[in-house]
Amino acid sequence: MLTELKSYFSNQKPPKKTKSDVALDREASKRQKRRSDEDIEAAREAKRQKQHQLELDKAEKNVLSKAEYLKKSVAALQMAEDQFRRLRDSQTTLGSQSTRPSPMSNYSSDPNDKPIKLDSTRMLRYIWKGRAGGMLLPEERKVVLIDELMLDDNFTSLPDGHDTEEADIIREKRGYHVSHYGANEGWTPNGASSNASNKMSILEGDHAIVTAIRDLFNKKKCTFKDESLKYLAAFTSNACGASDEDIMMAAAGMMKCFFNEVGLDEISARDIANCLPSPTKIRDLELNLAADCLATRLFEIMEDNARSFALVTDHGKRAGMEHFVKLLCWFGKDKEGNETLKFHCIDVDSSNHTGRDCAKAIKKSLEIFTGQEGLEVTCVSGDSGGGAAVQTLLPHLKRLHAVSLECSKINCQLHALNKCLETSLQDVLGLQGIGRRTPFQLLFVFNQLWKRIREEGGGDYLDEIFAITMQELTTNEAWKNEAENNFPQAYNELRKKFEELESMEDDAGIDELVAMLTERPKGLVDPVFSRWQTVAKSAKVVVEHWVIIYFIAVAVKQDAESGSYLWQLACTLLSLMNTCAEPSNDEDGETIDEMIESFNPENTPEGYDLPPTKEKTPTFYAMLLWVQGFTECYFDDMFEWMMRSDPELGNGSWGQSARLAVERCYVMHMKLSELENDGWKDKPEFKPYLDALEKIPYAGDVNNAGKEFFNKMPSKILRKFRQVFQKHVFPCWTSNDILHYIIGGNPTLARHFAAMLVHYKTNLPTSNNDNNDDDDDIDVSPYEFPDEDITLDRHKVRNGDVVVNVRECMSYLTKYANLDYIMKRPFVQNHWEYIEKLGTSEDDVDIFDDDEDYTPLKEAVFKEISIHSVHQQRCENYVQLAALISKTNVGEVRRSARAIIISTIFRVFSKEALEEKKRRVADPNTKDKATKARRIEGADCIELLITFLEAFFEKVAEANGSLSADKLRAIKQHVFNKRNKMSQKEREKRIKRFAKNIRM
């Protein structure tokens, strides 16, 4: 392919070098330098190897030389020893009468004489034939007789069993060497050494450790205590995709590595194998740890005095298996005493898709929690489609008394917004699918081509062909002409960027040019609407790199083998990029051969009479420009806000912004209204599309994708978006069960909402106020909201401050409000004192300001409103986790246990560890980097996890000591027993039905 790229239009005369050429030359020099550096490094490595071999040869010669010297020295010593023996045998025995000196004066050997006072420093210590002796010497003594030294009183007593002739022979033959202790030295028997007493204590302790290690591995089975193995269970639970065999292999490899390093070679491979926990043991360890986690969570709930819980559910099919995840949320405090939201995955099972059966599964799972006095689920979040849709699930839950009868619901708002985008775009611009001619199929084919090139040649290969193609485009006039003829809009945008960077003074802009010319798009995933935001991201990449993508596809088509998958992808992409007709949404679509054949030099599908190519823009390029403008101007802001954390509760509360979401509903409506009725034309994000629209000709028929089609396209998309918005977003936040959440939002809106309730209650007829059992509307004059503009501080994302009119906002949100019903909601009734106080206040009140006397209301918002999730992405993570675990062939019980462990340990640890890492960073130069860090990893992760687990297991012991024995047994039964799963009961029921039917 590189050859094809270099030879394509190779006869063109190269132009004069520009700043782009300088940037390209600089990048080429860098690549050449990298290659040269690799060659130099290889030469250096060869030189190092040669030098190393020379040193080895030299060392070998030195060893041989020293060995020869030692051999000669040993021979000389042997000769000297023989000569000494001959001399000794020929002389008079030392200490005999013939050589004994005369007795010394003032010396008495009478034991009854008084002892002479001697200085202890004049103690003569000696060794004679293996016996230790000592004798005090008076100052006036100048000579000591050997006979005196030989006196038994001067020798230490021998231990029992050592006062024998055999022991005397051994002692006499033993040699000695000089040993040192600080400044002192002495004689020590060969084979022994002298050590300080504290060092001996250390050696004894080390010996005890080594002995304990040997004892662990001398048995025929695993003898590690469960208290120690809990750490193994905790660490391995984080390896979601690892099987029990993988865990055993990793543990065995680490043990062998350790023993090799410390020199415990006597521990055999079989000893290591016997000492490892078996798969059954690993399973039991995980289940016991899951039970401990569950007990700890119950203990936390008791400590937090939590009463209201939110339930989040998600039903997904991954890895060919059904996974129904249930997540609990409640308000509490962390270990530092800070207010926070806590989450716990109660379990994962394989319940079927019906609302009734899913409700039964939830009730079964909640039994271990709701058995606590005063605990109840007050709100539920879930998807509005597919299995266990929240609108069908909640009535069944209420009927089973699994949740509060006043329980409210929120359908996942990420799903809702994504559905708005997906439906509006696909209904107007077409669906994805093999053989379809739509902009979204173009995005998908591009991504497949990009991945295939990378798979076949590697990432470096893709980098190279991107840089080579970009370089050719900047120098080859024929390429430039082709680009300007086929897609002038895209080419002019690219050229404009080049010119802006070229026009900068001196070297400014060269780095940007290098990045633009050499850095290919990375991190792409398949652009499908079911994967949130992937379509918008891919559209931006394709629009930005349209020209270079086209020429890469041309080069691939020329280089790849005809008929290969890579060739087919390139042909299909070129055909789609040259489409100039209305997007085809035919259910049957085209065959791949038909799509490939549609690629022709004129870039015009057969049957359409369109003007010359210079007067038009490719159909799908123009469509993607509008999609890009819409996502940048509107959709990205709305979607990103829904994923944000609650600003009062901070990190870890993402998706828990329900108290602000009511007013956010109006913001979404207001911003959408600004685009409707051609308002989008005034937004700068749509300028590239408007420029492209000028180059699109009239085709005589709206179906021919001329200007007639594009003039109607935006209004169609926005109209469809509004329809889906009114179905999935607006009803959620204007529901009578949810509307009072606004009390926790903007202070101005909260005050006027409270004032509306006070106004309603004040003007309520007395007869109805005392007893109102009917559902008829109560005639109360409406509350008049002020006509004033305010800025919503918590709603700014990318596109500036959000300013709303109070009257328009509140009128929109309360248009269908049933105030009588809202007044009877438990939250309003239980906290009416403070709501009334808020509604009668003359000024706005921030209930989260500690200086204000609204603490009970603030805590109520946290405990009853903030716990309600606006989306189920947190739950979706556990669906993916369960799918990953299921690939290791573990059953439903193990999958559920792993989810409980990860929910209790690792989700909490990740947050705390990241905060700890930020606290540790004191260097100002690295502080910003640590603040931006999104995850903890490496040695820091392991260190902090061990510290976390030590504290966690202490808490487990405290929890087990606080809960009753019956409750602990119930927890173990809940975790261990497969029959406690509702899915198992469903299976048994189906088996009985099948057995009954098969006999008929």
Stockholm file with secondary structure:
# STOCKHOLM 1.0

chainA/1-1000         MLTELKSYFSNQKPPKKTKSDVALDREASKRQKRRSDEDIEAAREAKRQKQHQLELDKAEKNVLSKAEYLKKSVAALQMAEDQFRRLRDSQTTLGSQSTRPSPMSNYSSDPNDKPIKLDSTRMLRYIWKGRAGGMLLPEERKVVLIDELMLDDNFTSLPDGHDTEEADIIREKRGYHVSHYGANEGWTPNGASSNASNKMSILEGDHAIVTAIRDLFNKKKCTFKDESLKYLAAFTSNACGASDEDIMMAAAGMMKCFFNEVGLDEISARDIANCLPSPTKIRDLELNLAADCLATRLFEIMEDNARSFALVTDHGKRAGMEHFVKLLCWFGKDKEGNETLKFHCIDVDSSNHTGRDCAKAIKKSLEIFTGQEGLEVTCVSGDSGGGAAVQTLLPHLKRLHAVSLECSKINCQLHALNKCLETSLQDVLGLQGIGRRTPFQLLFVFNQLWKRIREEGGGDYLDEIFAITMQELTTNEAWKNEAENNFPQAYNELRKKFEELESMEDDAGIDELVAMLTERPKGLVDPVFSRWQTVAKSAKVVVEHWVIIYFIAVAVKQDAESGSYLWQLACTLLSLMNTCAEPSNDEDGETIDEMIESFNPENTPEGYDLPPTKEKTPTFYAMLLWVQGFTECYFDDMFEWMMRSDPELGNGSWGQSARLAVERCYVMHMKLSELENDGWKDKPEFKPYLDALEKIPYAGDVNNAGKEFFNKMPSKILRKFRQVFQKHVFPCWTSNDILHYIIGGNPTLARHFAAMLVHYKTNLPTSNNDNNDDDDDIDVSPYEFPDEDITLDRHKVRNGDVVVNVRECMSYLTKYANLDYIMKRPFVQNHWEYIEKLGTSEDDVDIFDDDEDYTPLKEAVFKEISIHSVHQQRCENYVQLAALISKTNVGEVRRSARAIIISTIFRVFSKEALEEKKRRVADPNTKDKATKARRIEGADCIELLITFLEAFFEKVAEANGSLSADKLRAIKQHVFNKRNKMSQKEREKRIKRFAKNIRM
#=GR chainA/1-1000 SS CHHHHHHTTTTSCCCCCCHHHHHHHHHHHHHHHHHHHHHHHHHHHHHHHHHHHHHHHHHHHHHHHHHHHHHHHHHHHHHHHHHHHHHHHHSCCTTCTTTCCCCCTTCCCCTTSCCCCCCGGGEEEEEETTEEEEEECCTTCCCCCHHHHTCGGGBCCCCTTCSSHHHHHHHHHCCEEEEEETTEEEEEETTCCCCCHHHHHHHHHHHHHHHHHHHHTSSSSCCCCHHHHHHHHHHHHTCTTCCHHHHHHHHHHHHHHHHHHHTCTTSCHHHHHHHSCCHHHHHHHHHHHHHHHHHHHHHHHHHHTCCEEEEEEEEEEETTEEEEEEEEEEEEECTTSCEEEEEEEEEEECCCSCHHHHHHHHHHHHHHHHTSTTCEEEEEEECSSSTTCHHHHHHHHHHTTSSCTTCEEEECHHHHHHHHHHHHHHHHHCCCCTTCCSHHHHHHHHHHHHHHHHHHHCHHHHHHHHHHHHHHHHHCHHHHHHHHHHCHHHHHHHHHHHHHHHTSSTTTTHHHHHHHHHCCCCSCCCCCTTSTTHHHHHHHHHHHTHHHHHHHHHHHHHHSCTTSHHHHHHHHHHHHHTCCSCCCCCSSCCCHHHHHHTCCTTCCCTTCCCCCGGGCCCHHHHHHHHHHHHIIIIIHHHHHHHTCCCTTTCTTCTTCCHHHHHHHHHHHHHHHHHHTTTGGGGSGGGHHHHHHHHTCCCCSSGGGTSHHHHHHHHHHHHHHHHHHHHHHTHHHHTSTTTGGGGGGSCHHHHHHHHHHHHHHHHTSCHHHHHCCCSCCCCCCCCCCCCCCEEECGGGCSSSCCCEEEHHHHHHHHTTTCCHHHHHTSHHHHHTHHHHHHHHTCSSCCCTTCTTSSCHHHHHHHHHHTTTSCSCCHHHHHHHHHHHHHHTTTCCHHHHHHHHHHIIIIIHHHHHHHHHHHHHHCCCHHHHHHHHHCCCCCHHHHHHHHHHHHHHHHHHHHHHHHHSCHHHHHHHHHHHHCGGGSHHHHHHHHHHHHHHHHHTC
#=GC SS_cons          CHHHHHHTTTTSCCCCCCHHHHHHHHHHHHHHHHHHHHHHHHHHHHHHHHHHHHHHHHHHHHHHHHHHHHHHHHHHHHHHHHHHHHHHHHSCCTTCTTTCCCCCTTCCCCTTSCCCCCCGGGEEEEEETTEEEEEECCTTCCCCCHHHHTCGGGBCCCCTTCSSHHHHHHHHHCCEEEEEETTEEEEEETTCCCCCHHHHHHHHHHHHHHHHHHHHTSSSSCCCCHHHHHHHHHHHHTCTTCCHHHHHHHHHHHHHHHHHHHTCTTSCHHHHHHHSCCHHHHHHHHHHHHHHHHHHHHHHHHHHTCCEEEEEEEEEEETTEEEEEEEEEEEEECTTSCEEEEEEEEEEECCCSCHHHHHHHHHHHHHHHHTSTTCEEEEEEECSSSTTCHHHHHHHHHHTTSSCTTCEEEECHHHHHHHHHHHHHHHHHCCCCTTCCSHHHHHHHHHHHHHHHHHHHCHHHHHHHHHHHHHHHHHCHHHHHHHHHHCHHHHHHHHHHHHHHHTSSTTTTHHHHHHHHHCCCCSCCCCCTTSTTHHHHHHHHHHHTHHHHHHHHHHHHHHSCTTSHHHHHHHHHHHHHTCCSCCCCCSSCCCHHHHHHTCCTTCCCTTCCCCCGGGCCCHHHHHHHHHHHHIIIIIHHHHHHHTCCCTTTCTTCTTCCHHHHHHHHHHHHHHHHHHTTTGGGGSGGGHHHHHHHHTCCCCSSGGGTSHHHHHHHHHHHHHHHHHHHHHHTHHHHTSTTTGGGGGGSCHHHHHHHHHHHHHHHHTSCHHHHHCCCSCCCCCCCCCCCCCCEEECGGGCSSSCCCEEEHHHHHHHHTTTCCHHHHHTSHHHHHTHHHHHHHHTCSSCCCTTCTTSSCHHHHHHHHHHTTTSCSCCHHHHHHHHHHHHHHTTTCCHHHHHHHHHHIIIIIHHHHHHHHHHHHHHCCCHHHHHHHHHCCCCCHHHHHHHHHHHHHHHHHHHHHHHHHSCHHHHHHHHHHHHCGGGSHHHHHHHHHHHHHHHHHTC
//
